[in-house]
Amino acid sequence: MTLISKEMNDAINAQITEELKSGYIYLGISLWAEERSLHNYAAWMKKQFKEEYEHAERFMNYIIETGGHVKLNTIGEVPTEYPNTEATIKATIEHEEFITKKIRGLLELAYEKKEYEAIEMLQWFVHEQIEEESQSNELMATYELQGKKDGLWDHHLHRD
């Protein structure tokens, strides 16, 4: 018995691509930061990169467990050049807001299709996006509090 509709399967496959692309974006920012000797920021973004791949894997496992089919789509090129640190943080905030909208769209589809298993699984992502947006906004807040001084900010930047 299949517990996932074709529409939900297709939508989650699209989200898998978005999660993998998110990881790729954060890897690009990590490399950008490393090239500028912002080692703590680079490490922060590398953790974010790995976390996004874990999100994709969580979606993949859900599709498999509910009898669907995982399709891996092309990620495409992502930016690796930014004018400054502030631009990378703004890009992170905007991207997390975009992902939150995507997760909400999946949740709306799950309610529409009455796919209760998906609703339960997606609730985890709803809570995760609260954390993701909060952390992104905190990056900007601490950057501004440090007077937008890259070296000082990077020196004090840590992530558990």
Phi and psi in radians as a Rosetta constraint file:
Dihedral C 1 N 2 CA 2 C 2 CIRCULARHARMONIC -1.684 0.35
Dihedral N 2 CA 2 C 2 N 3 CIRCULARHARMONIC 2.223 0.35
Dihedral C 2 N 3 CA 3 C 3 CIRCULARHARMONIC -1.724 0.35
Dihedral N 3 CA 3 C 3 N 4 CIRCULARHARMONIC 0.046 0.35
Dihedral C 3 N 4 CA 4 C 4 CIRCULARHARMONIC -2.159 0.35
Dihedral N 4 CA 4 C 4 N 5 CIRCULARHARMONIC 2.304 0.35
Dihedral C 4 N 5 CA 5 C 5 CIRCULARHARMONIC -1.343 0.35
Dihedral N 5 CA 5 C 5 N 6 CIRCULARHARMONIC 2.836 0.35
Dihedral C 5 N 6 CA 6 C 6 CIRCULARHARMONIC -1.060 0.35
Dihedral N 6 CA 6 C 6 N 7 CIRCULARHARMONIC -0.715 0.35
Dihedral C 6 N 7 CA 7 C 7 CIRCULARHARMONIC -1.085 0.35
Dihedral N 7 CA 7 C 7 N 8 CIRCULARHARMONIC -0.771 0.35
Dihedral C 7 N 8 CA 8 C 8 CIRCULARHARMONIC -1.208 0.35
Dihedral N 8 CA 8 C 8 N 9 CIRCULARHARMONIC -0.697 0.35
Dihedral C 8 N 9 CA 9 C 9 CIRCULARHARMONIC -1.021 0.35
Dihedral N 9 CA 9 C 9 N 10 CIRCULARHARMONIC -0.825 0.35
Dihedral C 9 N 10 CA 10 C 10 CIRCULARHARMONIC -1.110 0.35
Dihedral N 10 CA 10 C 10 N 11 CIRCULARHARMONIC -0.732 0.35
Dihedral C 10 N 11 CA 11 C 11 CIRCULARHARMONIC -1.152 0.35
Dihedral N 11 CA 11 C 11 N 12 CIRCULARHARMONIC -0.694 0.35
Dihedral C 11 N 12 CA 12 C 12 CIRCULARHARMONIC -1.244 0.35
Dihedral N 12 CA 12 C 12 N 13 CIRCULARHARMONIC -0.636 0.35
Dihedral C 12 N 13 CA 13 C 13 CIRCULARHARMONIC -1.041 0.35
Dihedral N 13 CA 13 C 13 N 14 CIRCULARHARMONIC -0.702 0.35
Dihedral C 13 N 14 CA 14 C 14 CIRCULARHARMONIC -1.111 0.35
Dihedral N 14 CA 14 C 14 N 15 CIRCULARHARMONIC -0.655 0.35
Dihedral C 14 N 15 CA 15 C 15 CIRCULARHARMONIC -1.214 0.35
Dihedral N 15 CA 15 C 15 N 16 CIRCULARHARMONIC -0.588 0.35
Dihedral C 15 N 16 CA 16 C 16 CIRCULARHARMONIC -1.004 0.35
Dihedral N 16 CA 16 C 16 N 17 CIRCULARHARMONIC -0.777 0.35
Dihedral C 16 N 17 CA 17 C 17 CIRCULARHARMONIC -1.056 0.35
Dihedral N 17 CA 17 C 17 N 18 CIRCULARHARMONIC -0.742 0.35
Dihedral C 17 N 18 CA 18 C 18 CIRCULARHARMONIC -1.107 0.35
Dihedral N 18 CA 18 C 18 N 19 CIRCULARHARMONIC -0.686 0.35
Dihedral C 18 N 19 CA 19 C 19 CIRCULARHARMONIC -1.183 0.35
Dihedral N 19 CA 19 C 19 N 20 CIRCULARHARMONIC -0.732 0.35
Dihedral C 19 N 20 CA 20 C 20 CIRCULARHARMONIC -1.140 0.35
Dihedral N 20 CA 20 C 20 N 21 CIRCULARHARMONIC -0.685 0.35
Dihedral C 20 N 21 CA 21 C 21 CIRCULARHARMONIC -1.134 0.35
Dihedral N 21 CA 21 C 21 N 22 CIRCULARHARMONIC -0.673 0.35
Dihedral C 21 N 22 CA 22 C 22 CIRCULARHARMONIC -1.002 0.35
Dihedral N 22 CA 22 C 22 N 23 CIRCULARHARMONIC -0.817 0.35
Dihedral C 22 N 23 CA 23 C 23 CIRCULARHARMONIC -1.028 0.35
Dihedral N 23 CA 23 C 23 N 24 CIRCULARHARMONIC -0.737 0.35
Dihedral C 23 N 24 CA 24 C 24 CIRCULARHARMONIC -1.117 0.35
Dihedral N 24 CA 24 C 24 N 25 CIRCULARHARMONIC -0.709 0.35
Dihedral C 24 N 25 CA 25 C 25 CIRCULARHARMONIC -1.061 0.35
Dihedral N 25 CA 25 C 25 N 26 CIRCULARHARMONIC -0.812 0.35
Dihedral C 25 N 26 CA 26 C 26 CIRCULARHARMONIC -1.231 0.35
Dihedral N 26 CA 26 C 26 N 27 CIRCULARHARMONIC -0.550 0.35
Dihedral C 26 N 27 CA 27 C 27 CIRCULARHARMONIC -1.126 0.35
Dihedral N 27 CA 27 C 27 N 28 CIRCULARHARMONIC -0.725 0.35
Dihedral C 27 N 28 CA 28 C 28 CIRCULARHARMONIC -1.061 0.35
Dihedral N 28 CA 28 C 28 N 29 CIRCULARHARMONIC -0.740 0.35
Dihedral C 28 N 29 CA 29 C 29 CIRCULARHARMONIC -1.168 0.35
Dihedral N 29 CA 29 C 29 N 30 CIRCULARHARMONIC -0.672 0.35
Dihedral C 29 N 30 CA 30 C 30 CIRCULARHARMONIC -1.044 0.35
Dihedral N 30 CA 30 C 30 N 31 CIRCULARHARMONIC -0.785 0.35
Dihedral C 30 N 31 CA 31 C 31 CIRCULARHARMONIC -1.145 0.35
Dihedral N 31 CA 31 C 31 N 32 CIRCULARHARMONIC -0.727 0.35
Dihedral C 31 N 32 CA 32 C 32 CIRCULARHARMONIC -0.995 0.35
Dihedral N 32 CA 32 C 32 N 33 CIRCULARHARMONIC -0.818 0.35
Dihedral C 32 N 33 CA 33 C 33 CIRCULARHARMONIC -1.147 0.35
Dihedral N 33 CA 33 C 33 N 34 CIRCULARHARMONIC -0.733 0.35
Dihedral C 33 N 34 CA 34 C 34 CIRCULARHARMONIC -1.073 0.35
Dihedral N 34 CA 34 C 34 N 35 CIRCULARHARMONIC -0.692 0.35
Dihedral C 34 N 35 CA 35 C 35 CIRCULARHARMONIC -1.096 0.35
Dihedral N 35 CA 35 C 35 N 36 CIRCULARHARMONIC -0.358 0.35
Dihedral C 35 N 36 CA 36 C 36 CIRCULARHARMONIC -1.855 0.35
Dihedral N 36 CA 36 C 36 N 37 CIRCULARHARMONIC 0.253 0.35
Dihedral C 36 N 37 CA 37 C 37 CIRCULARHARMONIC 1.066 0.35
Dihedral N 37 CA 37 C 37 N 38 CIRCULARHARMONIC 0.492 0.35
Dihedral C 37 N 38 CA 38 C 38 CIRCULARHARMONIC -1.643 0.35
Dihedral N 38 CA 38 C 38 N 39 CIRCULARHARMONIC 1.242 0.35
Dihedral C 38 N 39 CA 39 C 39 CIRCULARHARMONIC -1.147 0.35
Dihedral N 39 CA 39 C 39 N 40 CIRCULARHARMONIC -0.667 0.35
Dihedral C 39 N 40 CA 40 C 40 CIRCULARHARMONIC -1.195 0.35
Dihedral N 40 CA 40 C 40 N 41 CIRCULARHARMONIC -0.707 0.35
Dihedral C 40 N 41 CA 41 C 41 CIRCULARHARMONIC -1.138 0.35
Dihedral N 41 CA 41 C 41 N 42 CIRCULARHARMONIC -0.722 0.35
Dihedral C 41 N 42 CA 42 C 42 CIRCULARHARMONIC -1.056 0.35
Dihedral N 42 CA 42 C 42 N 43 CIRCULARHARMONIC -0.760 0.35
Dihedral C 42 N 43 CA 43 C 43 CIRCULARHARMONIC -1.145 0.35
Dihedral N 43 CA 43 C 43 N 44 CIRCULARHARMONIC -0.680 0.35
Dihedral C 43 N 44 CA 44 C 44 CIRCULARHARMONIC -1.029 0.35
Dihedral N 44 CA 44 C 44 N 45 CIRCULARHARMONIC -0.837 0.35
Dihedral C 44 N 45 CA 45 C 45 CIRCULARHARMONIC -1.230 0.35
Dihedral N 45 CA 45 C 45 N 46 CIRCULARHARMONIC -0.550 0.35
Dihedral C 45 N 46 CA 46 C 46 CIRCULARHARMONIC -1.165 0.35
Dihedral N 46 CA 46 C 46 N 47 CIRCULARHARMONIC -0.658 0.35
Dihedral C 46 N 47 CA 47 C 47 CIRCULARHARMONIC -1.101 0.35
Dihedral N 47 CA 47 C 47 N 48 CIRCULARHARMONIC -0.697 0.35
Dihedral C 47 N 48 CA 48 C 48 CIRCULARHARMONIC -1.113 0.35
Dihedral N 48 CA 48 C 48 N 49 CIRCULARHARMONIC -0.720 0.35
Dihedral C 48 N 49 CA 49 C 49 CIRCULARHARMONIC -0.977 0.35
Dihedral N 49 CA 49 C 49 N 50 CIRCULARHARMONIC -0.858 0.35
Dihedral C 49 N 50 CA 50 C 50 CIRCULARHARMONIC -1.135 0.35
Dihedral N 50 CA 50 C 50 N 51 CIRCULARHARMONIC -0.670 0.35
Dihedral C 50 N 51 CA 51 C 51 CIRCULARHARMONIC -1.114 0.35
Dihedral N 51 CA 51 C 51 N 52 CIRCULARHARMONIC -0.685 0.35
Dihedral C 51 N 52 CA 52 C 52 CIRCULARHARMONIC -1.140 0.35
Dihedral N 52 CA 52 C 52 N 53 CIRCULARHARMONIC -0.625 0.35
Dihedral C 52 N 53 CA 53 C 53 CIRCULARHARMONIC -1.195 0.35
Dihedral N 53 CA 53 C 53 N 54 CIRCULARHARMONIC -0.581 0.35
Dihedral C 53 N 54 CA 54 C 54 CIRCULARHARMONIC -1.142 0.35
Dihedral N 54 CA 54 C 54 N 55 CIRCULARHARMONIC -0.648 0.35
Dihedral C 54 N 55 CA 55 C 55 CIRCULARHARMONIC -1.106 0.35
Dihedral N 55 CA 55 C 55 N 56 CIRCULARHARMONIC -0.776 0.35
Dihedral C 55 N 56 CA 56 C 56 CIRCULARHARMONIC -1.046 0.35
Dihedral N 56 CA 56 C 56 N 57 CIRCULARHARMONIC -0.740 0.35
Dihedral C 56 N 57 CA 57 C 57 CIRCULARHARMONIC -1.114 0.35
Dihedral N 57 CA 57 C 57 N 58 CIRCULARHARMONIC -0.664 0.35
Dihedral C 57 N 58 CA 58 C 58 CIRCULARHARMONIC -1.073 0.35
Dihedral N 58 CA 58 C 58 N 59 CIRCULARHARMONIC -0.743 0.35
Dihedral C 58 N 59 CA 59 C 59 CIRCULARHARMONIC -1.138 0.35
Dihedral N 59 CA 59 C 59 N 60 CIRCULARHARMONIC -0.740 0.35
Dihedral C 59 N 60 CA 60 C 60 CIRCULARHARMONIC -1.045 0.35
Dihedral N 60 CA 60 C 60 N 61 CIRCULARHARMONIC -0.803 0.35
Dihedral C 60 N 61 CA 61 C 61 CIRCULARHARMONIC -1.066 0.35
Dihedral N 61 CA 61 C 61 N 62 CIRCULARHARMONIC -0.679 0.35
Dihedral C 61 N 62 CA 62 C 62 CIRCULARHARMONIC -1.086 0.35
Dihedral N 62 CA 62 C 62 N 63 CIRCULARHARMONIC -0.813 0.35
Dihedral C 62 N 63 CA 63 C 63 CIRCULARHARMONIC -1.028 0.35
Dihedral N 63 CA 63 C 63 N 64 CIRCULARHARMONIC -0.836 0.35
Dihedral C 63 N 64 CA 64 C 64 CIRCULARHARMONIC -1.084 0.35
Dihedral N 64 CA 64 C 64 N 65 CIRCULARHARMONIC -0.806 0.35
Dihedral C 64 N 65 CA 65 C 65 CIRCULARHARMONIC -1.126 0.35
Dihedral N 65 CA 65 C 65 N 66 CIRCULARHARMONIC -0.444 0.35
Dihedral C 65 N 66 CA 66 C 66 CIRCULARHARMONIC -1.736 0.35
Dihedral N 66 CA 66 C 66 N 67 CIRCULARHARMONIC 0.170 0.35
Dihedral C 66 N 67 CA 67 C 67 CIRCULARHARMONIC 1.515 0.35
Dihedral N 67 CA 67 C 67 N 68 CIRCULARHARMONIC 0.258 0.35
Dihedral C 67 N 68 CA 68 C 68 CIRCULARHARMONIC -1.585 0.35
Dihedral N 68 CA 68 C 68 N 69 CIRCULARHARMONIC -2.919 0.35
Dihedral C 68 N 69 CA 69 C 69 CIRCULARHARMONIC -2.259 0.35
Dihedral N 69 CA 69 C 69 N 70 CIRCULARHARMONIC 2.214 0.35
Dihedral C 69 N 70 CA 70 C 70 CIRCULARHARMONIC -1.472 0.35
Dihedral N 70 CA 70 C 70 N 71 CIRCULARHARMONIC 2.286 0.35
Dihedral C 70 N 71 CA 71 C 71 CIRCULARHARMONIC -2.137 0.35
Dihedral N 71 CA 71 C 71 N 72 CIRCULARHARMONIC 2.207 0.35
Dihedral C 71 N 72 CA 72 C 72 CIRCULARHARMONIC -1.701 0.35
Dihedral N 72 CA 72 C 72 N 73 CIRCULARHARMONIC 2.058 0.35
Dihedral C 72 N 73 CA 73 C 73 CIRCULARHARMONIC -1.677 0.35
Dihedral N 73 CA 73 C 73 N 74 CIRCULARHARMONIC 2.944 0.35
Dihedral C 73 N 74 CA 74 C 74 CIRCULARHARMONIC -1.202 0.35
Dihedral N 74 CA 74 C 74 N 75 CIRCULARHARMONIC 2.364 0.35
Dihedral C 74 N 75 CA 75 C 75 CIRCULARHARMONIC -1.415 0.35
Dihedral N 75 CA 75 C 75 N 76 CIRCULARHARMONIC -0.790 0.35
Dihedral C 75 N 76 CA 76 C 76 CIRCULARHARMONIC 1.574 0.35
Dihedral N 76 CA 76 C 76 N 77 CIRCULARHARMONIC 2.942 0.35
Dihedral C 76 N 77 CA 77 C 77 CIRCULARHARMONIC -1.307 0.35
Dihedral N 77 CA 77 C 77 N 78 CIRCULARHARMONIC 2.530 0.35
Dihedral C 77 N 78 CA 78 C 78 CIRCULARHARMONIC -2.191 0.35
Dihedral N 78 CA 78 C 78 N 79 CIRCULARHARMONIC 2.766 0.35
Dihedral C 78 N 79 CA 79 C 79 CIRCULARHARMONIC -1.146 0.35
Dihedral N 79 CA 79 C 79 N 80 CIRCULARHARMONIC 2.511 0.35
Dihedral C 79 N 80 CA 80 C 80 CIRCULARHARMONIC -2.253 0.35
Dihedral N 80 CA 80 C 80 N 81 CIRCULARHARMONIC 0.052 0.35
Dihedral C 80 N 81 CA 81 C 81 CIRCULARHARMONIC -2.106 0.35
Dihedral N 81 CA 81 C 81 N 82 CIRCULARHARMONIC 2.311 0.35
Dihedral C 81 N 82 CA 82 C 82 CIRCULARHARMONIC -2.403 0.35
Dihedral N 82 CA 82 C 82 N 83 CIRCULARHARMONIC 2.634 0.35
Dihedral C 82 N 83 CA 83 C 83 CIRCULARHARMONIC -1.232 0.35
Dihedral N 83 CA 83 C 83 N 84 CIRCULARHARMONIC -0.494 0.35
Dihedral C 83 N 84 CA 84 C 84 CIRCULARHARMONIC -2.940 0.35
Dihedral N 84 CA 84 C 84 N 85 CIRCULARHARMONIC 3.076 0.35
Dihedral C 84 N 85 CA 85 C 85 CIRCULARHARMONIC -1.086 0.35
Dihedral N 85 CA 85 C 85 N 86 CIRCULARHARMONIC -0.753 0.35
Dihedral C 85 N 86 CA 86 C 86 CIRCULARHARMONIC -0.996 0.35
Dihedral N 86 CA 86 C 86 N 87 CIRCULARHARMONIC -0.681 0.35
Dihedral C 86 N 87 CA 87 C 87 CIRCULARHARMONIC -1.112 0.35
Dihedral N 87 CA 87 C 87 N 88 CIRCULARHARMONIC -0.632 0.35
Dihedral C 87 N 88 CA 88 C 88 CIRCULARHARMONIC -1.189 0.35
Dihedral N 88 CA 88 C 88 N 89 CIRCULARHARMONIC -0.656 0.35
Dihedral C 88 N 89 CA 89 C 89 CIRCULARHARMONIC -1.211 0.35
Dihedral N 89 CA 89 C 89 N 90 CIRCULARHARMONIC -0.754 0.35
Dihedral C 89 N 90 CA 90 C 90 CIRCULARHARMONIC -1.056 0.35
Dihedral N 90 CA 90 C 90 N 91 CIRCULARHARMONIC -0.703 0.35
Dihedral C 90 N 91 CA 91 C 91 CIRCULARHARMONIC -1.096 0.35
Dihedral N 91 CA 91 C 91 N 92 CIRCULARHARMONIC -0.666 0.35
Dihedral C 91 N 92 CA 92 C 92 CIRCULARHARMONIC -1.138 0.35
Dihedral N 92 CA 92 C 92 N 93 CIRCULARHARMONIC -0.810 0.35
Dihedral C 92 N 93 CA 93 C 93 CIRCULARHARMONIC -1.054 0.35
Dihedral N 93 CA 93 C 93 N 94 CIRCULARHARMONIC -0.864 0.35
Dihedral C 93 N 94 CA 94 C 94 CIRCULARHARMONIC -1.059 0.35
Dihedral N 94 CA 94 C 94 N 95 CIRCULARHARMONIC -0.687 0.35
Dihedral C 94 N 95 CA 95 C 95 CIRCULARHARMONIC -1.188 0.35
Dihedral N 95 CA 95 C 95 N 96 CIRCULARHARMONIC -0.716 0.35
Dihedral C 95 N 96 CA 96 C 96 CIRCULARHARMONIC -1.148 0.35
Dihedral N 96 CA 96 C 96 N 97 CIRCULARHARMONIC -0.629 0.35
Dihedral C 96 N 97 CA 97 C 97 CIRCULARHARMONIC -1.119 0.35
Dihedral N 97 CA 97 C 97 N 98 CIRCULARHARMONIC -0.680 0.35
Dihedral C 97 N 98 CA 98 C 98 CIRCULARHARMONIC -1.087 0.35
Dihedral N 98 CA 98 C 98 N 99 CIRCULARHARMONIC -0.795 0.35
Dihedral C 98 N 99 CA 99 C 99 CIRCULARHARMONIC -1.134 0.35
Dihedral N 99 CA 99 C 99 N 100 CIRCULARHARMONIC -0.674 0.35
Dihedral C 99 N 100 CA 100 C 100 CIRCULARHARMONIC -1.018 0.35
Dihedral N 100 CA 100 C 100 N 101 CIRCULARHARMONIC -0.753 0.35
Dihedral C 100 N 101 CA 101 C 101 CIRCULARHARMONIC -1.092 0.35
Dihedral N 101 CA 101 C 101 N 102 CIRCULARHARMONIC -0.677 0.35
Dihedral C 101 N 102 CA 102 C 102 CIRCULARHARMONIC -1.128 0.35
Dihedral N 102 CA 102 C 102 N 103 CIRCULARHARMONIC -0.766 0.35
Dihedral C 102 N 103 CA 103 C 103 CIRCULARHARMONIC -1.102 0.35
Dihedral N 103 CA 103 C 103 N 104 CIRCULARHARMONIC -0.748 0.35
Dihedral C 103 N 104 CA 104 C 104 CIRCULARHARMONIC -1.075 0.35
Dihedral N 104 CA 104 C 104 N 105 CIRCULARHARMONIC -0.672 0.35
Dihedral C 104 N 105 CA 105 C 105 CIRCULARHARMONIC -1.106 0.35
Dihedral N 105 CA 105 C 105 N 106 CIRCULARHARMONIC -0.702 0.35
Dihedral C 105 N 106 CA 106 C 106 CIRCULARHARMONIC -1.108 0.35
Dihedral N 106 CA 106 C 106 N 107 CIRCULARHARMONIC -0.718 0.35
Dihedral C 106 N 107 CA 107 C 107 CIRCULARHARMONIC -1.129 0.35
Dihedral N 107 CA 107 C 107 N 108 CIRCULARHARMONIC -0.715 0.35
Dihedral C 107 N 108 CA 108 C 108 CIRCULARHARMONIC -1.076 0.35
Dihedral N 108 CA 108 C 108 N 109 CIRCULARHARMONIC -0.733 0.35
Dihedral C 108 N 109 CA 109 C 109 CIRCULARHARMONIC -1.107 0.35
Dihedral N 109 CA 109 C 109 N 110 CIRCULARHARMONIC -0.724 0.35
Dihedral C 109 N 110 CA 110 C 110 CIRCULARHARMONIC -1.076 0.35
Dihedral N 110 CA 110 C 110 N 111 CIRCULARHARMONIC -0.730 0.35
Dihedral C 110 N 111 CA 111 C 111 CIRCULARHARMONIC -1.151 0.35
Dihedral N 111 CA 111 C 111 N 112 CIRCULARHARMONIC -0.753 0.35
Dihedral C 111 N 112 CA 112 C 112 CIRCULARHARMONIC -1.044 0.35
Dihedral N 112 CA 112 C 112 N 113 CIRCULARHARMONIC -0.741 0.35
Dihedral C 112 N 113 CA 113 C 113 CIRCULARHARMONIC -1.507 0.35
Dihedral N 113 CA 113 C 113 N 114 CIRCULARHARMONIC -0.068 0.35
Dihedral C 113 N 114 CA 114 C 114 CIRCULARHARMONIC 0.980 0.35
Dihedral N 114 CA 114 C 114 N 115 CIRCULARHARMONIC 0.743 0.35
Dihedral C 114 N 115 CA 115 C 115 CIRCULARHARMONIC -1.666 0.35
Dihedral N 115 CA 115 C 115 N 116 CIRCULARHARMONIC 1.490 0.35
Dihedral C 115 N 116 CA 116 C 116 CIRCULARHARMONIC -1.128 0.35
Dihedral N 116 CA 116 C 116 N 117 CIRCULARHARMONIC -0.553 0.35
Dihedral C 116 N 117 CA 117 C 117 CIRCULARHARMONIC -1.125 0.35
Dihedral N 117 CA 117 C 117 N 118 CIRCULARHARMONIC -0.710 0.35
Dihedral C 117 N 118 CA 118 C 118 CIRCULARHARMONIC -1.164 0.35
Dihedral N 118 CA 118 C 118 N 119 CIRCULARHARMONIC -0.687 0.35
Dihedral C 118 N 119 CA 119 C 119 CIRCULARHARMONIC -1.018 0.35
Dihedral N 119 CA 119 C 119 N 120 CIRCULARHARMONIC -0.815 0.35
Dihedral C 119 N 120 CA 120 C 120 CIRCULARHARMONIC -1.074 0.35
Dihedral N 120 CA 120 C 120 N 121 CIRCULARHARMONIC -0.801 0.35
Dihedral C 120 N 121 CA 121 C 121 CIRCULARHARMONIC -1.105 0.35
Dihedral N 121 CA 121 C 121 N 122 CIRCULARHARMONIC -0.715 0.35
Dihedral C 121 N 122 CA 122 C 122 CIRCULARHARMONIC -1.233 0.35
Dihedral N 122 CA 122 C 122 N 123 CIRCULARHARMONIC -0.423 0.35
Dihedral C 122 N 123 CA 123 C 123 CIRCULARHARMONIC -1.036 0.35
Dihedral N 123 CA 123 C 123 N 124 CIRCULARHARMONIC -0.620 0.35
Dihedral C 123 N 124 CA 124 C 124 CIRCULARHARMONIC -1.050 0.35
Dihedral N 124 CA 124 C 124 N 125 CIRCULARHARMONIC -0.741 0.35
Dihedral C 124 N 125 CA 125 C 125 CIRCULARHARMONIC -1.214 0.35
Dihedral N 125 CA 125 C 125 N 126 CIRCULARHARMONIC -0.583 0.35
Dihedral C 125 N 126 CA 126 C 126 CIRCULARHARMONIC -1.030 0.35
Dihedral N 126 CA 126 C 126 N 127 CIRCULARHARMONIC -0.838 0.35
Dihedral C 126 N 127 CA 127 C 127 CIRCULARHARMONIC -1.159 0.35
Dihedral N 127 CA 127 C 127 N 128 CIRCULARHARMONIC -0.665 0.35
Dihedral C 127 N 128 CA 128 C 128 CIRCULARHARMONIC -1.076 0.35
Dihedral N 128 CA 128 C 128 N 129 CIRCULARHARMONIC -0.691 0.35
Dihedral C 128 N 129 CA 129 C 129 CIRCULARHARMONIC -1.206 0.35
Dihedral N 129 CA 129 C 129 N 130 CIRCULARHARMONIC -0.518 0.35
Dihedral C 129 N 130 CA 130 C 130 CIRCULARHARMONIC -1.052 0.35
Dihedral N 130 CA 130 C 130 N 131 CIRCULARHARMONIC -0.811 0.35
Dihedral C 130 N 131 CA 131 C 131 CIRCULARHARMONIC -1.117 0.35
Dihedral N 131 CA 131 C 131 N 132 CIRCULARHARMONIC -0.775 0.35
Dihedral C 131 N 132 CA 132 C 132 CIRCULARHARMONIC -1.080 0.35
Dihedral N 132 CA 132 C 132 N 133 CIRCULARHARMONIC -0.798 0.35
Dihedral C 132 N 133 CA 133 C 133 CIRCULARHARMONIC -1.179 0.35
Dihedral N 133 CA 133 C 133 N 134 CIRCULARHARMONIC -0.683 0.35
Dihedral C 133 N 134 CA 134 C 134 CIRCULARHARMONIC -1.077 0.35
Dihedral N 134 CA 134 C 134 N 135 CIRCULARHARMONIC -0.812 0.35
Dihedral C 134 N 135 CA 135 C 135 CIRCULARHARMONIC -1.110 0.35
Dihedral N 135 CA 135 C 135 N 136 CIRCULARHARMONIC -0.697 0.35
Dihedral C 135 N 136 CA 136 C 136 CIRCULARHARMONIC -1.121 0.35
Dihedral N 136 CA 136 C 136 N 137 CIRCULARHARMONIC -0.765 0.35
Dihedral C 136 N 137 CA 137 C 137 CIRCULARHARMONIC -1.178 0.35
Dihedral N 137 CA 137 C 137 N 138 CIRCULARHARMONIC -0.581 0.35
Dihedral C 137 N 138 CA 138 C 138 CIRCULARHARMONIC -1.169 0.35
Dihedral N 138 CA 138 C 138 N 139 CIRCULARHARMONIC -0.612 0.35
Dihedral C 138 N 139 CA 139 C 139 CIRCULARHARMONIC -0.977 0.35
Dihedral N 139 CA 139 C 139 N 140 CIRCULARHARMONIC -0.819 0.35
Dihedral C 139 N 140 CA 140 C 140 CIRCULARHARMONIC -1.168 0.35
Dihedral N 140 CA 140 C 140 N 141 CIRCULARHARMONIC -0.749 0.35
Dihedral C 140 N 141 CA 141 C 141 CIRCULARHARMONIC -1.064 0.35
Dihedral N 141 CA 141 C 141 N 142 CIRCULARHARMONIC -0.783 0.35
Dihedral C 141 N 142 CA 142 C 142 CIRCULARHARMONIC -1.221 0.35
Dihedral N 142 CA 142 C 142 N 143 CIRCULARHARMONIC -0.580 0.35
Dihedral C 142 N 143 CA 143 C 143 CIRCULARHARMONIC -1.094 0.35
Dihedral N 143 CA 143 C 143 N 144 CIRCULARHARMONIC -0.772 0.35
Dihedral C 143 N 144 CA 144 C 144 CIRCULARHARMONIC -1.183 0.35
Dihedral N 144 CA 144 C 144 N 145 CIRCULARHARMONIC -0.700 0.35
Dihedral C 144 N 145 CA 145 C 145 CIRCULARHARMONIC -1.095 0.35
Dihedral N 145 CA 145 C 145 N 146 CIRCULARHARMONIC -0.533 0.35
Dihedral C 145 N 146 CA 146 C 146 CIRCULARHARMONIC -1.501 0.35
Dihedral N 146 CA 146 C 146 N 147 CIRCULARHARMONIC 0.223 0.35
Dihedral C 146 N 147 CA 147 C 147 CIRCULARHARMONIC 1.256 0.35
Dihedral N 147 CA 147 C 147 N 148 CIRCULARHARMONIC 0.398 0.35
Dihedral C 147 N 148 CA 148 C 148 CIRCULARHARMONIC 0.983 0.35
Dihedral N 148 CA 148 C 148 N 149 CIRCULARHARMONIC 0.596 0.35
Dihedral C 148 N 149 CA 149 C 149 CIRCULARHARMONIC -1.715 0.35
Dihedral N 149 CA 149 C 149 N 150 CIRCULARHARMONIC 1.840 0.35
Dihedral C 149 N 150 CA 150 C 150 CIRCULARHARMONIC -0.897 0.35
Dihedral N 150 CA 150 C 150 N 151 CIRCULARHARMONIC -0.872 0.35
Dihedral C 150 N 151 CA 151 C 151 CIRCULARHARMONIC -1.121 0.35
Dihedral N 151 CA 151 C 151 N 152 CIRCULARHARMONIC -0.777 0.35
Dihedral C 151 N 152 CA 152 C 152 CIRCULARHARMONIC -1.121 0.35
Dihedral N 152 CA 152 C 152 N 153 CIRCULARHARMONIC -0.825 0.35
Dihedral C 152 N 153 CA 153 C 153 CIRCULARHARMONIC -1.048 0.35
Dihedral N 153 CA 153 C 153 N 154 CIRCULARHARMONIC -0.850 0.35
Dihedral C 153 N 154 CA 154 C 154 CIRCULARHARMONIC -1.058 0.35
Dihedral N 154 CA 154 C 154 N 155 CIRCULARHARMONIC -0.695 0.35
Dihedral C 154 N 155 CA 155 C 155 CIRCULARHARMONIC -1.032 0.35
Dihedral N 155 CA 155 C 155 N 156 CIRCULARHARMONIC -0.625 0.35
Dihedral C 155 N 156 CA 156 C 156 CIRCULARHARMONIC -1.651 0.35
Dihedral N 156 CA 156 C 156 N 157 CIRCULARHARMONIC -0.056 0.35
Dihedral C 156 N 157 CA 157 C 157 CIRCULARHARMONIC -1.447 0.35
Dihedral N 157 CA 157 C 157 N 158 CIRCULARHARMONIC 2.127 0.35
Dihedral C 157 N 158 CA 158 C 158 CIRCULARHARMONIC -2.458 0.35
Dihedral N 158 CA 158 C 158 N 159 CIRCULARHARMONIC 2.634 0.35
Dihedral C 158 N 159 CA 159 C 159 CIRCULARHARMONIC -2.437 0.35
Dihedral N 159 CA 159 C 159 N 160 CIRCULARHARMONIC 2.292 0.35
